[in-house]
């Protein structure tokens, strides 16, 4: 009979479906009853659903929620669990000494996320990603570098262009008035070379702005070091020329000047610059500067910067510039009181004092500046020292050429007074 009972399937006049399982037992059907307490004090029981088991051995639950009466002030069903479900962005932490369904929902820590309900743990984001404010998904980290689009980068770029333009204007003035005594004094060729090197100093500051690339990291410090050595070498040679001219003006000192003529001056500048070129080449070949993604200062931000590669190479570059600058300052300081109405040694002394002060202040500021601000400090030092040299050395000369042409004579420069008829 069991064989035939398994095939029995019919519906009663009450609407109940009758079937049997493999053991010949009828599949159960249970009514879900709700005990309703009415306002008049009479209670009744009302069916609000049913639970039945189908032939596929799956239990089906049917509930009519609108028929259920909850005997609470809120008229809503009571909580059937100890704790609510933990939403995405949190993870479950069990309450000690309480049932399994009792837990805390603890937000994920920074850098970790959970994207499921009732997650047992949070997962770390990939290296270049960070958690969203809701901690439910990972977002790409913000990037930071000295950009041309931000106000700081725009100000430094405009200042660099202004400095380059100022050098071009001064170069044009000197070229137009190249036959005048004040331009020809103290080797006009060195003055033109100094203006060109200052223009390179202003332009090399642009390499420190923008997202660091391998070629930019290698070129920025090399261009900076070579440009400034070329600039300071010209100043050093000009200072030596001032001393040589003064010694040559004394009796029996004329023979000393011929050993430091125009060819020797150009050769000295070239030789001093080649030493810096060798330092930069050795630095780039042995431990080249390279771009680096720094997450040390901010965990949610990637700071793109150029690592120097070799502290020794960077120190040698700055140290060589410092030696030439100090030597120029000392020689110019010793020659500051030499006779002459227009003594260029005074201008060089003042310019090198500005130059040394800027770079002495640069070192601690650069070390203590994080990320893009380190590049900004270096660019500021380059621009400040370049403007200091340009204004201190060429400012008085341009003033005399343009506004006081009567002082642009050989007699005025040599300190001789002109008498009125």
VOGU-3710 file (C-alpha; in Angstrom, 3 decimals, decimal comma):
1> xxxxxxxxxx> 0,000/0,000/0,000  2,921/2,377/0,683  3,773/2,346/-3,021  0,305/3,623/-3,893  0,134/6,028/-0,946  3,164/7,926/-2,298  1,160/8,699/-5,421  -1,896/9,992/-3,564  -2,434/13,736/-3,943  -5,820/15,404/-3,480
11> xxxxxxxxxx> -7,435/18,491/-1,953  -10,133/18,282/0,730  -13,312/20,296/0,802  -11,581/22,651/3,297  -8,881/23,443/0,739  -6,158/21,352/2,360  -3,872/19,366/0,102  -3,274/15,792/1,262  -0,115/13,884/0,306  1,988/11,103/1,884
21> xxxxxxxxxx> 5,729/10,647/2,298  7,852/7,558/1,598  6,874/6,086/4,981  3,166/6,396/4,281  2,732/9,286/6,724  0,601/12,245/5,725  2,581/15,431/5,233  1,650/17,750/8,133  -0,165/21,028/7,802  -0,111/23,387/10,793
31> xxxxxxxxxx> -2,249/26,461/11,258  -0,632/29,502/12,846  -3,119/30,853/15,365  -3,204/34,323/16,942  -4,827/34,793/20,350  -6,629/38,109/20,117  -7,739/39,978/23,211  -10,693/42,139/22,287  -11,661/45,432/23,999  -14,812/43,888/25,509
41> xxxxxxxxxx> -12,690/41,399/27,433  -13,472/38,439/25,234  -10,614/36,598/23,609  -10,664/34,624/20,395  -8,220/32,625/18,365  -7,780/33,510/14,711  -5,745/31,768/11,996  -3,127/34,109/10,515  -1,143/31,623/8,421  0,014/28,071/7,997
51> xxxxxxxxxx> 3,099/25,892/7,819  2,986/22,901/5,518  5,411/20,467/4,026  5,241/19,836/0,319  5,996/16,653/-1,576  9,465/18,029/-2,372  10,152/17,945/1,391  10,363/21,732/1,634  8,463/23,553/4,330  6,344/26,486/3,253
61> xxxxxxxxxx> 5,410/29,285/5,607  2,517/31,589/4,810  1,610/34,494/7,119  -0,947/37,266/6,709  0,736/40,062/8,614  -2,307/42,340/8,529  -4,322/39,761/10,514  -1,827/39,528/13,372  -2,668/41,360/16,577  0,308/42,371/18,734
71> xxxxxxxxxx> -0,677/43,108/22,310  1,840/45,945/22,784  1,502/49,697/22,896  3,491/50,016/19,687  1,288/47,457/17,946  4,473/46,067/16,415  6,166/42,682/16,777  8,780/42,386/19,554  12,471/41,909/18,934  13,245/38,258/18,418
81> xxxxxxxxxx> 17,032/38,647/18,596  19,396/40,133/21,155  21,109/42,502/18,675  20,258/44,026/15,330  22,154/42,971/12,226  25,452/44,732/11,632  25,333/46,819/8,443  28,169/46,936/5,892  31,111/48,933/7,188  30,990/47,187/10,585
91> xxxxxxxxxx> 31,838/43,770/11,966  30,378/41,655/14,768  32,023/41,391/18,182  30,398/38,998/20,630  29,272/40,138/24,052  31,165/38,170/26,643  28,994/35,900/28,791  25,859/36,335/26,638  24,211/34,128/23,966  25,614/33,943/20,435
101> xxxxxxxxxx> 22,955/36,290/19,108  24,209/39,085/21,382  27,011/41,134/19,823  28,293/44,641/19,193  28,551/46,242/15,751  32,039/47,782/15,675  32,969/50,093/12,756  35,892/48,970/10,639  39,161/50,755/11,278  40,728/53,080/8,700
111> xxxxxxxxxx> 41,980/51,243/5,657  39,631/48,278/6,203  36,136/47,591/4,844  33,272/45,113/5,054  30,663/44,991/2,299  28,329/42,373/3,782  25,723/42,367/6,533  26,773/40,674/9,792  30,397/40,439/8,665  32,666/38,685/11,155
121> xxxxxxxxxx> 35,772/40,705/10,202  36,957/43,633/8,085  39,332/43,282/5,173  42,257/45,557/4,318  42,150/47,619/1,118  44,834/47,139/-1,569  48,020/49,204/-1,370  46,884/52,130/-3,537  43,340/52,195/-2,106  41,765/53,430/1,106
131> xxxxxxxxxx> 38,460/52,859/2,872  35,475/55,069/2,090  33,965/57,225/4,872  31,283/54,552/5,374  33,975/51,795/5,443  31,908/49,681/3,039  34,129/49,858/-0,070  37,650/50,848/-1,118  38,410/54,047/-3,015  41,665/55,112/-4,727
141> xxxxxxxxxx> 43,969/57,083/-2,454  44,360/60,809/-3,048  47,613/61,849/-4,679  49,664/64,886/-3,705  52,538/66,649/-5,442  53,493/70,206/-6,298  51,150/70,792/-9,231  50,859/73,538/-11,797  47,105/73,719/-11,079  47,258/74,561/-7,365
151> xxxxxxxxxx> 47,776/78,121/-6,073  51,260/77,394/-4,662  52,471/75,896/-7,926  50,949/78,756/-9,938  52,682/81,383/-7,772  56,069/79,684/-8,087  55,640/79,236/-11,841  54,697/82,880/-12,360  57,652/83,988/-10,204  60,015/81,807/-12,239
161> xxxxxxxxxx> 58,716/83,242/-15,501  59,021/86,779/-14,130  62,630/86,118/-13,116  63,442/84,690/-16,541  61,825/87,707/-18,199  63,757/90,088/-15,932  67,022/88,407/-16,967  66,036/88,782/-20,615  65,254/92,486/-20,099  68,566/93,125/-18,333
171> xxxxxxxxxx> 70,374/91,173/-21,053  68,692/93,351/-23,664  69,697/96,536/-21,823  73,310/95,398/-21,531  73,407/94,342/-25,182  72,046/97,698/-26,336  74,485/99,635/-24,103  77,391/97,194/-24,514  79,769/99,963/-25,633  79,262/102,044/-22,475
181> xxxxxxxxxx> 81,949/102,019/-19,732  79,770/100,494/-17,028  79,007/97,456/-19,195  82,558/97,047/-20,448  84,018/97,342/-16,954  85,059/94,080/-15,299  84,658/91,897/-18,399  81,326/92,347/-20,171  81,550/88,758/-21,392  81,311/87,492/-17,812
191> xxxxxxxxxx> 78,288/89,727/-17,212  76,483/88,234/-20,215  77,411/84,705/-19,119  76,215/85,475/-15,589  72,853/86,684/-16,944  72,472/83,513/-19,019  73,285/81,334/-16,001  70,744/83,253/-13,885  68,137/82,640/-16,558  68,924/78,910/-16,357
201> xxxxxxxxxx> 68,570/79,085/-12,568  65,089/80,551/-12,896  64,067/77,991/-15,533  65,407/74,954/-13,621  62,949/75,711/-10,803  60,129/74,630/-13,158  61,501/71,066/-13,071  60,472/70,833/-9,406  56,799/71,467/-10,275  54,568/68,717/-11,647
211> xxxxxxxxxx> 54,264/64,993/-11,027  57,732/63,494/-10,493  59,040/61,370/-13,353  62,346/59,533/-13,594  63,823/61,960/-16,121  62,580/64,987/-14,128  64,061/63,658/-10,872  67,422/63,085/-12,550  67,420/66,409/-14,388  66,118/68,746/-11,686
221> xxxxxxxxxx> 69,054/68,483/-9,297  71,657/68,244/-12,055  70,295/71,347/-13,783  70,044/73,151/-10,458  73,597/72,296/-9,413  75,251/73,074/-12,750  73,334/76,341/-13,248  74,258/77,680/-9,831  77,895/76,622/-10,113  78,084/78,391/-13,475
231> xxxxxxxxxx> 76,522/81,460/-11,856  78,755/81,487/-8,775  81,851/80,725/-10,886  81,198/83,851/-12,943  80,870/85,888/-9,744  84,059/84,353/-8,329  86,015/85,160/-11,483  84,603/88,710/-11,545  85,795/89,146/-7,947  89,240/87,853/-8,812
241> xxxxxxxxxx> 89,357/90,280/-11,753  88,580/93,194/-9,419  91,496/92,225/-7,170  93,772/91,650/-10,154  92,957/95,035/-11,652  93,649/96,765/-8,341  97,016/95,040/-7,991  97,830/95,821/-11,615  97,164/99,507/-10,976  100,012/99,579/-8,468
251> xxxxxxxxxx> 103,546/100,142/-9,605  105,141/96,962/-10,845  101,881/94,972/-10,720  100,944/95,172/-14,364  102,558/91,838/-15,135  100,128/90,025/-12,821  97,077/90,943/-14,918  98,306/89,299/-18,100  98,216/85,929/-16,370  94,483/86,301/-15,826
261> xxxxxxxxxx> 93,175/87,563/-19,151  89,895/86,812/-20,934  90,997/83,318/-21,982  92,023/82,406/-18,438  88,732/83,775/-17,096  86,672/81,669/-19,486  88,848/78,655/-18,718  88,392/79,083/-14,973  84,597/79,271/-15,279  84,602/76,217/-17,548
271> xxxxxxxxxx> 86,861/74,203/-15,234  84,847/75,017/-12,107  81,613/74,077/-13,903  83,081/70,812/-15,171  83,768/69,729/-11,594  80,055/70,073/-10,805  79,171/68,215/-14,002  81,411/65,350/-12,860  79,753/65,302/-9,428  76,252/65,180/-10,969
281> xxxxxxxxxx> 77,272/62,474/-13,444  78,764/60,277/-10,723  75,665/60,810/-8,581  73,222/59,850/-11,350  75,279/56,812/-12,432  75,829/55,361/-8,940  72,584/56,244/-7,098  70,197/58,056/-9,386  67,336/60,140/-7,945  64,010/58,436/-8,655
291> xxxxxxxxxx> 60,279/59,045/-8,087  58,812/57,524/-4,928  55,288/56,988/-3,566  55,425/58,089/0,063  52,673/57,032/2,504  54,636/57,842/5,667  52,972/61,188/6,392  49,355/60,303/5,457  47,956/56,761/5,295  45,040/57,810/3,073
301> xxxxxxxxxx> 47,188/59,839/0,679  50,009/59,036/-1,750  52,696/61,736/-1,833  54,731/61,619/-5,016  58,256/62,866/-4,449  61,781/62,473/-5,753  64,164/60,661/-3,437  67,738/61,882/-3,818  69,076/58,338/-4,053  72,386/59,222/-2,431
311> xxxxxxxxxx> 72,704/61,666/0,439  76,435/61,821/-0,298  75,818/62,935/-3,888  73,284/65,560/-2,864  75,594/66,812/-0,104  78,527/66,993/-2,514  76,436/69,041/-4,961  75,345/71,541/-2,322  78,758/71,531/-0,637  80,577/72,447/-3,831
321> xxxxxxxxxx> 78,191/75,357/-4,452  78,703/76,460/-0,839  82,503/76,395/-1,147  82,435/78,586/-4,258  79,880/80,955/-2,703  81,870/81,352/0,526  85,081/81,886/-1,409  83,399/84,542/-3,562  81,999/86,231/-0,472  85,372/86,302/1,302
331> xxxxxxxxxx> 87,228/87,711/-1,706  84,520/90,283/-2,395  84,479/91,280/1,258  88,235/91,834/1,208  87,930/93,947/-1,937  84,955/95,994/-0,823  87,019/99,036/0,166  89,145/99,205/-2,950  89,197/102,659/-4,528  86,771/103,479/-7,312
341> xxxxxxxxxx> 83,473/105,286/-7,577  81,752/102,141/-8,749  83,348/99,235/-6,958  81,633/96,026/-8,079  83,104/94,134/-5,135  80,580/95,862/-2,876  77,720/94,604/-5,029  79,158/91,099/-5,099  79,600/91,134/-1,317  75,989/92,084/-0,787
351> xxxxxxxxxx> 74,710/89,578/-3,376  76,698/86,681/-1,901  75,540/87,623/1,587  71,941/87,242/0,378  72,831/84,010/-1,436  74,457/82,400/1,602  71,680/83,514/3,959  69,011/81,974/1,725  70,731/78,604/1,453  71,666/78,462/5,140
361> xxxxxxxxxx> 67,967/78,894/5,949  67,044/76,366/3,239  68,672/73,303/4,817  66,596/73,068/8,063  63,435/74,164/6,254  63,936/71,467/3,588  64,569/68,716/6,134  61,468/69,575/8,187  59,086/70,062/5,230  56,953/67,044/4,262
371> xxxxxxxxxx> 55,992/66,021/0,739  55,360/68,719/-1,813  56,359/71,449/0,624  59,970/70,237/0,465  59,929/70,883/-3,290  58,268/74,250/-2,692  60,991/75,224/-0,193  63,723/74,281/-2,684  62,033/76,222/-5,497  61,649/79,222/-3,186
381> xxxxxxxxxx> 65,348/79,061/-2,277  66,314/78,900/-5,960  64,097/81,847/-6,865  65,061/83,946/-3,836  68,800/83,485/-4,336  68,495/84,084/-8,095  66,542/87,300/-7,563  69,058/88,355/-4,914  71,981/87,961/-7,336  70,110/89,622/-10,196
391> xxxxxxxxxx> 68,979/92,651/-8,206  72,142/93,120/-6,144  74,605/92,873/-9,036  72,670/94,254/-12,004  70,149/96,523/-10,298  72,567/99,445/-9,616  74,048/99,096/-13,104  70,643/99,261/-14,799  69,772/102,245/-12,614  72,843/104,147/-13,809
401> xxxxxxxxxx> 72,379/103,103/-17,463  68,712/104,084/-17,646  68,264/106,882/-15,075  71,720/108,333/-14,436  73,523/108,255/-17,789  75,847/111,077/-16,698  77,476/108,605/-14,304  78,029/106,084/-17,087  81,433/107,505/-18,003  84,973/106,334/-17,536
411> xxxxxxxxxx> 85,810/109,247/-15,256  82,804/108,597/-13,030  83,585/104,919/-12,762  87,251/105,562/-11,974  86,259/108,055/-9,296  87,487/111,169/-11,035  85,413/114,317/-10,612  84,494/116,514/-13,572  84,803/120,260/-13,152  82,404/122,824/-14,521
421> x> 83,688/125,495/-16,931
//
